[in-house]
Amino acid sequence: MQKKFDILVVDDVSENIKIAIGILKNENYNFSYALSGKSAIEILKTKRFDLILLDVMMPEIDGFTLCKMIKKTPALKEIPIIFVTAVADIKYMQEGFKLGAVDYVTKPYHSIELRARVANHLELYRYRKELSCHNKELVRDMQHERDQHLAQLELAQKEIIYILSEIMASDSGETAEHVKRVANISKELAQLEGHLTYEEIHTIYLAAPLHDIGKVVIDNSILHKNAKLTEEEFQVMKKHPDYALNILSKSKSELIKAAAVIAHEHHENWDGSGYPKGLKGEDIHIYGRIVAIADVLDALTHKRSYKEQWSFEKAARYILDLSGTKFDPNLVKVFEENLEVFKEIVEKE
């Protein structure tokens, strides 16, 4: 069943309204009318129309003024307006089209002309609405497909990160649980820091496990040594952030780029005494500053081949004592205010 069209006829002369409706009378048209611009405004507040037949010359609010008001109202501006006038003047027509009218008819009405113009513009309006609706559905479908693709891509990236981090952990003598705890500590610290967006916090959580990926290039005799490294060996070990940057920086993925930043900067110190670049203060990316604390906290509170496990309290004191030298003092303050939260993470089996 064909949808009926709603038409509003606005004219200050009731006889003109009767004539227009009489000419246009059609089973597919529903008519409303207004005898003034003010009455039309009241009607338009509660009802929507598919076309407005609008007289130009009216007292108080003329047709041009009413048209301006309609076109400035988002909910009404797409309604096609056909101006009606007894003055067939080119200036009137130009002004009407400038204001957004779709057509012009003159009085007295020519029946065939009025029916044809109204029918044509109603069909055009219907097609525009259908096209707009179709476009919205298409955009929604594309957005849904894009969101699904991004979700799958993120899942794949996450799996790749954990596979690589577990390979790295097993090869370096650390445990796979270490990289997961570092991710959880980093995420918690990032949330408590208070200035990072949800996306940034999520990025840190996913990227943190690759903080030591550069160690895969370091010789096992150094990685698995059960004693303190010599100065020469330590200089070799200090190259792993640069190795990580070389491995990760070629990726176009924003997540992998974030992992590259973390891996390259998590050994930088707040006072500029760290490596590999000797960056200082806020020149060190916030991701690197967060993971620096997370990495040290977890490393100290768990047994390694070259050291015994520290208590959480001893490790926490170490971090607090190095506030402003090794670690970002603002992040250390956040850490200090939430010690029990971090203790639960590092002691969780």
C-alpha positions as CSV (number, residue, x, y, z in Angstrom):
1,M,0.0,0.0,0.0
2,Q,1.4,3.4,-1.0
3,K,2.2,5.8,1.8
4,K,0.1,8.9,1.8
5,F,1.8,12.3,1.5
6,D,1.0,15.1,3.9
7,I,0.7,18.6,2.4
8,L,0.5,21.9,4.3
9,V,-1.2,24.8,2.4
10,V,-0.4,28.3,3.9
11,D,-2.4,31.3,2.6
12,D,-4.2,34.2,4.3
13,V,-7.1,33.9,1.9
14,S,-9.3,30.9,2.7
15,E,-10.7,30.8,-0.8
16,N,-7.2,30.3,-2.3
17,I,-6.7,27.3,0.1
18,K,-10.0,25.7,-1.0
19,I,-9.1,26.1,-4.6
20,A,-5.6,24.6,-4.2
21,I,-6.9,21.6,-2.2
22,G,-9.7,21.2,-4.7
23,I,-7.3,21.0,-7.6
24,L,-4.9,18.7,-5.7
25,K,-7.5,16.4,-4.2
26,N,-6.1,12.9,-4.4
27,E,-6.5,9.8,-2.4
28,N,-2.8,9.7,-1.7
29,Y,-2.7,13.3,-0.3
30,N,-3.6,14.4,3.3
31,F,-4.1,18.2,3.6
32,S,-3.6,20.6,6.5
33,Y,-3.9,24.4,6.2
34,A,-3.0,27.6,7.9
35,L,-4.4,31.1,7.4
36,S,-1.2,32.9,8.6
37,G,2.5,32.4,9.1
38,K,2.0,32.3,12.8
39,S,-0.6,29.5,12.6
40,A,1.7,27.6,10.3
41,I,4.5,27.7,12.9
42,E,2.2,26.3,15.5
43,I,1.2,23.4,13.2
44,L,4.8,22.7,12.3
45,K,5.7,22.3,16.0
46,T,3.6,19.1,16.2
47,K,3.3,17.7,12.7
48,R,5.7,16.9,9.8
49,F,4.9,17.4,6.1
50,D,6.1,16.1,2.8
51,L,5.5,19.4,1.1
52,I,4.5,23.0,1.9
53,L,2.5,25.2,-0.5
54,L,3.4,28.7,0.8
55,D,1.9,32.0,-0.2
56,V,4.4,34.9,-0.4
57,M,2.2,37.9,0.4
58,M,0.8,37.5,3.9
59,P,0.4,40.0,6.8
60,E,2.7,39.9,9.9
61,I,4.8,36.9,8.8
62,D,5.2,36.7,5.1
63,G,6.1,33.7,3.1
64,F,9.8,34.6,2.7
65,T,10.2,35.1,6.5
66,L,8.4,31.8,7.3
67,C,10.6,30.0,4.7
68,K,13.8,31.4,6.5
69,M,12.5,30.1,9.8
70,I,11.7,26.6,8.4
71,K,15.1,26.3,6.7
72,K,16.9,27.2,10.0
73,T,15.1,24.4,11.9
74,P,17.0,21.1,11.5
75,A,13.9,19.0,11.8
76,L,12.1,21.0,9.0
77,K,14.7,22.2,6.7
78,E,14.5,19.3,4.2
79,I,10.7,19.8,3.6
80,P,10.3,21.0,0.0
81,I,8.6,24.4,-0.2
82,I,6.7,25.7,-3.3
83,F,6.0,29.4,-3.2
84,V,2.7,30.8,-4.5
85,T,2.3,34.4,-5.7
86,A,0.0,36.5,-7.8
87,V,3.1,38.6,-8.8
88,A,5.0,36.9,-11.6
89,D,8.2,38.8,-10.9
90,I,11.7,37.5,-11.5
91,K,13.0,39.1,-8.4
92,Y,10.4,37.3,-6.3
93,M,11.4,34.0,-7.9
94,Q,15.1,34.7,-7.3
95,E,14.5,35.5,-3.7
96,G,12.4,32.4,-3.2
97,F,15.0,30.1,-4.7
98,K,17.8,31.8,-2.7
99,L,15.9,31.0,0.5
100,G,15.6,27.3,-0.4
101,A,12.3,27.0,-2.2
102,V,12.2,24.2,-4.8
103,D,9.6,25.8,-7.1
104,Y,7.2,28.6,-7.8
105,V,3.6,28.7,-9.0
106,T,1.4,31.7,-9.8
107,K,-2.2,32.6,-9.0
108,P,-4.7,32.1,-10.4
109,Y,-3.7,28.4,-10.4
110,H,-3.4,26.4,-13.6
111,S,-4.7,22.9,-12.6
112,I,-2.4,20.8,-14.7
113,E,0.7,22.8,-13.8
114,L,-0.1,22.8,-10.0
115,R,-0.8,19.0,-10.0
116,A,2.3,18.2,-12.0
117,R,4.7,20.4,-9.9
118,V,3.4,19.1,-6.6
119,A,3.5,15.5,-7.7
120,N,7.0,15.8,-9.1
121,H,8.4,17.4,-5.9
122,L,6.6,14.9,-3.7
123,E,8.3,12.0,-5.6
124,L,11.7,13.7,-5.5
125,Y,11.3,14.2,-1.7
126,R,10.3,10.6,-1.3
127,Y,13.3,9.4,-3.3
128,R,15.6,11.7,-1.3
129,K,14.3,10.3,2.0
130,E,14.7,6.7,0.8
131,L,18.2,7.4,-0.4
132,S,19.1,9.1,2.9
133,C,17.7,6.1,4.8
134,H,19.6,3.7,2.6
135,N,22.8,5.7,3.1
136,K,22.4,5.6,6.9
137,E,21.9,1.9,6.8
138,L,24.9,1.5,4.6
139,V,27.0,3.6,6.9
140,R,25.8,1.5,9.9
141,D,26.7,-1.7,8.1
142,M,30.1,-0.4,7.1
143,Q,30.7,0.8,10.7
144,H,29.7,-2.6,12.1
145,E,31.9,-4.4,9.6
146,R,34.8,-2.0,10.4
147,D,34.3,-2.5,14.2
148,Q,34.3,-6.3,13.7
149,H,37.4,-6.1,11.6
150,L,39.2,-3.9,14.2
151,A,38.1,-6.2,17.0
152,Q,39.5,-9.2,15.1
153,L,42.7,-7.3,14.3
154,E,43.2,-6.3,17.9
155,L,42.6,-9.8,19.1
156,A,45.2,-11.1,16.5
157,Q,47.7,-8.4,17.6
158,K,47.1,-9.3,21.3
159,E,47.8,-13.0,20.6
160,I,50.9,-12.1,18.6
161,I,52.2,-10.0,21.4
162,Y,51.7,-12.7,24.0
163,I,53.2,-15.3,21.8
164,L,56.3,-13.1,21.2
165,S,56.5,-12.2,24.9
166,E,56.3,-15.8,26.0
167,I,59.0,-16.7,23.6
168,M,61.1,-13.8,24.9
169,A,60.4,-14.7,28.5
170,S,61.4,-18.4,28.1
171,D,64.5,-17.4,26.2
172,S,65.6,-14.8,28.7
173,G,65.1,-16.9,31.8
174,E,62.2,-14.9,33.0
175,T,58.7,-16.4,33.3
176,A,55.8,-15.7,31.0
177,E,53.8,-14.7,34.1
178,H,56.3,-11.8,34.5
179,V,55.1,-10.1,31.3
180,K,51.5,-10.6,32.2
181,R,52.0,-9.1,35.7
182,V,53.9,-6.1,34.2
183,A,50.9,-5.6,31.9
184,N,48.4,-5.7,34.8
185,I,50.6,-3.4,37.0
186,S,51.0,-1.0,34.1
187,K,47.3,-0.9,33.4
188,E,46.5,-0.3,37.1
189,L,49.0,2.5,37.4
190,A,47.8,4.1,34.1
191,Q,44.2,4.1,35.4
192,L,45.1,5.6,38.7
193,E,47.3,8.2,37.1
194,G,44.1,9.9,36.1
195,H,44.9,11.7,32.9
196,L,45.1,9.0,30.3
197,T,42.2,8.0,28.1
198,Y,40.6,4.6,28.0
199,E,42.3,3.9,24.7
200,E,45.7,4.9,26.1
201,I,45.2,2.7,29.1
202,H,44.2,-0.2,26.9
203,T,47.1,0.3,24.6
204,I,49.6,0.3,27.6
205,Y,48.0,-3.0,28.8
206,L,48.3,-4.7,25.4
207,A,51.8,-3.3,24.6
208,A,53.6,-3.6,27.9
209,P,54.3,-7.4,27.6
210,L,56.8,-6.6,24.8
211,H,58.9,-4.3,27.0
212,D,61.9,-6.7,26.9
213,I,61.5,-8.1,23.4
214,G,65.0,-6.8,22.5
215,K,66.5,-9.4,24.8
216,V,65.9,-12.1,22.2
217,V,69.0,-10.7,20.4
218,I,71.2,-10.9,23.5
219,D,73.4,-13.9,23.9
220,N,72.1,-16.5,26.4
221,S,75.4,-16.6,28.3
222,I,74.6,-13.1,29.4
223,L,70.8,-13.6,29.8
224,H,71.2,-16.7,31.9
225,K,74.2,-15.8,33.9
226,N,73.8,-16.7,37.6
227,A,76.0,-13.8,38.8
228,K,76.3,-10.1,38.5
229,L,77.2,-9.0,35.0
230,T,80.6,-7.6,34.2
231,E,80.7,-4.0,32.9
232,E,81.3,-5.3,29.4
233,E,78.4,-7.7,29.7
234,F,76.2,-5.0,31.1
235,Q,77.0,-2.7,28.1
236,V,75.8,-5.5,25.8
237,M,72.6,-5.9,27.9
238,K,72.0,-2.2,27.6
239,K,71.6,-2.5,23.9
240,H,68.3,-4.4,24.2
241,P,66.1,-1.3,24.0
242,D,67.7,-0.4,20.7
243,Y,67.3,-3.9,19.4
244,A,63.6,-3.7,20.4
245,L,63.2,-0.5,18.5
246,N,64.7,-2.0,15.4
247,I,62.3,-5.0,15.7
248,L,59.1,-3.1,16.3
249,S,59.4,0.3,14.7
250,K,58.8,-0.9,11.2
251,S,55.2,-1.8,12.0
252,K,52.3,0.5,10.9
253,S,50.2,-0.7,13.8
254,E,49.5,1.9,16.5
255,L,49.7,-0.8,19.1
256,I,53.1,-2.1,18.0
257,K,54.3,1.5,17.7
258,A,53.3,1.9,21.4
259,A,55.2,-1.3,22.2
260,A,58.3,0.1,20.5
261,V,58.1,3.3,22.6
262,I,57.8,1.2,25.8
263,A,60.6,-1.2,24.9
264,H,62.9,1.6,24.0
265,E,62.2,4.0,26.9
266,H,61.4,1.9,30.0
267,H,65.1,2.0,31.1
268,E,65.3,5.8,30.9
269,N,65.5,7.6,34.3
270,W,63.6,10.7,35.4
271,D,66.9,12.5,36.2
272,G,68.4,11.6,32.8
273,S,70.8,8.9,34.0
274,G,69.1,6.0,32.2
275,Y,69.6,4.4,28.8
276,P,69.7,4.2,25.8
277,K,69.2,7.9,25.1
278,G,69.6,9.5,28.5
279,L,66.1,11.1,28.3
280,K,65.0,13.2,31.2
281,G,61.7,14.0,32.9
282,E,58.7,14.3,30.7
283,D,60.8,13.8,27.6
284,I,60.4,10.1,28.5
285,H,57.0,9.0,27.1
286,I,54.4,8.4,29.8
287,Y,54.1,4.8,28.6
288,G,57.8,4.2,29.3
289,R,57.6,5.9,32.7
290,I,54.7,3.7,33.8
291,V,56.2,0.4,32.5
292,A,59.5,1.3,34.2
293,I,57.9,1.1,37.6
294,A,55.8,-1.9,36.8
295,D,58.9,-3.8,35.4
296,V,61.1,-3.0,38.5
297,L,58.3,-3.8,41.0
298,D,57.6,-7.2,39.5
299,A,61.3,-8.1,38.9
300,L,62.2,-7.3,42.5
301,T,59.3,-9.2,44.1
302,H,60.0,-12.4,42.2
303,K,63.0,-14.8,42.2
304,R,65.5,-14.6,39.3
305,S,68.6,-16.6,38.4
306,Y,70.8,-13.8,39.6
307,K,68.8,-12.7,42.7
308,E,66.5,-13.8,45.5
309,Q,62.9,-12.6,45.8
310,W,62.3,-9.4,47.7
311,S,59.3,-8.7,49.9
312,F,56.7,-6.3,48.5
313,E,57.5,-3.9,51.3
314,K,61.2,-3.8,50.5
315,A,60.5,-3.4,46.7
316,A,58.0,-0.6,47.4
317,R,60.5,1.2,49.6
318,Y,63.1,0.9,46.8
319,I,60.7,2.6,44.3
320,L,59.7,5.3,46.8
321,D,63.4,6.1,47.6
322,L,64.1,6.6,43.9
323,S,61.2,9.0,43.3
324,G,62.5,12.0,41.3
325,T,65.8,10.2,40.3
326,K,65.0,6.9,38.6
327,F,61.2,7.2,38.6
328,D,58.6,9.8,37.8
329,P,57.7,11.4,41.2
330,N,54.0,11.9,40.2
331,L,53.7,8.2,39.3
332,V,55.5,7.2,42.5
333,K,53.0,9.3,44.5
334,V,50.1,7.4,42.8
335,F,51.9,4.1,43.6
336,E,52.4,5.1,47.2
337,E,48.8,6.0,47.7
338,N,47.7,2.6,46.3
339,L,50.2,0.2,47.7
340,E,47.7,-2.5,48.6
341,V,46.3,-2.6,45.1
342,F,49.8,-3.3,43.6
343,K,50.7,-5.7,46.4
344,E,47.6,-7.8,45.4
345,I,48.7,-7.9,41.8
346,V,52.4,-9.0,42.4
347,E,51.5,-11.6,45.0
348,K,48.7,-13.1,43.0
349,E,49.7,-16.6,41.8
